[in-house]
Structures are given as structure tokens and as C-alpha cells.
């Protein structure tokens, strides 16, 4: 990779990270009525990154997003424990899904897969380290249904942006 390509990738990571961080902070300012539920607008930058960057840069983007939004949120340690593994794992799954299905998929399907993996991973982490009672998992199906809709919204917006810039 040439120095110019490297610099262009770092610039794109920085721009997408800034977009993700701004949306993440805005989402945390206006909480939804259900605790821990977010629209996931901060993931627009991640979904766009899946299409424009290689996996290494998208993971860097996810790490930056998770760290900075956690710093500007309440419950820093709690958010880091949950956000890091869930965002990084969902990025890997989205990237693999995109790589395998790129001729047949859109940013909407990539986003929905990422959203469902993200919330499932968060539940696994919470169940493993925080809440030991199995009854906690009874709400997972409802969160998965909501994640489908939020994934559609994030993917739709990402599709619009990708069509404008590519």
C-alpha cells in the first residue's frame, strides 16, 4: 500500500469516526423510553466503512467509535466492557457477510446482520459477566426484533450516502 493510499484510508477512518461519534453522542443525549435501546445511528459510519475500507481499518474505526462515545457517556467502564467486544465482533461478521454476499446484498442487509449480532453479543456479555439469572434472556427476542428495524434504518441511510459518494 502506498503512502497516499494509507493517508487516504486514515482520512476516511477519521471522517467516519467523527460522524459515528457525533451521532453516538446525540443518541446518548436523547435516550429512548426503553433502557439501553438506541437507534444505532452511530453505526452509519461503520456500515459505510464496510464498503469502503479493508477490515483492519473498519476495526480501527469501531475501536475509536467505542472508546470516544464511551468517554462522553455515563457508565464508561460498563460501556467499554460491552461496546468493545460487541462492535468488533459485529464488524467482523458484517465484513464476512458483505464479502460472501456482495453481489446480492445491500447496506440494509449488512446493517441488519450487524445490528442483530451486536445486540446478541451484548446480551451474551451481560449474561456472562453481569446478570446471572437466565430470565434476563427472555427479553432478547424483543431486542432482536427492534434491532432488525434499527438495522434497516441505519442501512437505508448508509445506502443513500454510499450512492452519493461512490
N, C-alpha and C positions, 0 to 999 in steps of 0.2 A: 504494500500500500504506500502510495506516495505521501509526501508531507502535506500536499494540498488536499488530498482525499481525507487524510487524518484530521486536518484542520476543519474541513467542511463537516465531517461527522461530529466533531466536538461542538461546532457551532449549532448544528441541528439538535444534538442532545441538549445543549444549553437552552435553546429556544423551546423545545418540547417540555423540558423540565420546568421552565418558567411558566408555561401555560398550565401544566399539571399542578404546580404549586399554588398558583393563583386560584384555580378552580377548587383545589383542596381546601384552601383557607376559607374561601367563600362558603363552601359546603359546611364547614365547621362553625361558621358564624350563624348560619340559619339551620339549626337542627330540625329534623323531621319529627313528627309525633311519636314514632316508634324508636326506642333507644338503639343506637349502633347502626341504624339504617341510613344509608347515604345513596344518592343517585349515582355516584361514581363518575361525575363529570371530570374529575381529575385524571381519569383513565383515558380520556380522549388522546392525550399526548402519547400514552403508551401504545394504544391501538395504531395511531399514525406511525409511531416508531417501528412497529412490527413490519410495516410495509416499506419503510424507507431505510432501515438500518440493519446491520447484522446483529446477531443475538448478543454478542458482547456489549455493544453499545446500548441495546434496549435494557439489558440487565443493569448497566450503569445508570441509565435514565430512571429505572424503577427504584434503585437504591437511593438516588438523590431525592426523588419524589417522596419516598417513605420517610427518609430522615428529616427533610425540611418541613414537611407537613406535620410530622410528629412534634417537632420543636415548637411550632406555632399552635399546637393543640393542647388541651388538657390531657393529663394522663400519659405523659411522654413514654415512660417505661412500658406501660401496658400497650400502647400503640406500636412501639418498636417490636415488642415480643410477638405481636400478632401481625403487624403490617409487613415486616421484612420477609418472613418465610412465605406468606400468602401471596404477596405481589411477585416475588421472584419465581415461585412455583407456577403461578398463573401465566407469567411471561413465557416461561419455558414451554408450557402446554400450548399456549396460543401460537407461539413460534412454530412448534412442531405441526400443529393443526394447519396453520397457514401454509407451511412448506409442503405438506402432503396434499392439501386440497386447493392450492392457489388458483387452479383453473376453474374451480367450481364454487369457491366461497367468496364472500364479501366481507367488508369490515364489520357488518352486522353479525354474521355468524361467528367470526373470530372473537368479537367482543362478548357475545353471549357465552361462548365457551369459557373465555377468561373470567367473566363475571361469576359463572357457576363454580369454576374451580377455586376462585378467590374466596367465595363465601364458604365453600366446603372445607377448604384448608383452614380458614379462621375457626370454624366450628371444631375441627379436629384439634387444633392448638388449644383452644379454650377448654375442650373436654379433657385433654391430656394434662394440662398444667394448672387449670384454674377451677373448673367446676367438675366435680367427680360424679355427680348424680346423673344417671342416664336419662332422666326425664327432660333434661336440658335439650337433648337431641330431638324432642318432639316438635320443636319449632323450626327445625331445619327445613322441612318441606315448604313452609311458608316463605322462608327467606330465599329458597331456591326459586320459587315462583316469582318473587319480587326481583330477583337477580336476572331473570330472563327479560323482564320488562326494562330494567335499568340498562342491561346489556344492549338491548335493541336501541334505546335512546342514544347511548354512547356510540354504538356502531353506526347509526344513521348520521349523526353529526360528523363522525370521523370519515364516513364515505363522502359526505359533501365537501369536507376540507380536502381530502385526497383527490377528488375530481378537479378541484380548483388548482391544486399545486402540481399535479402530475400530467 
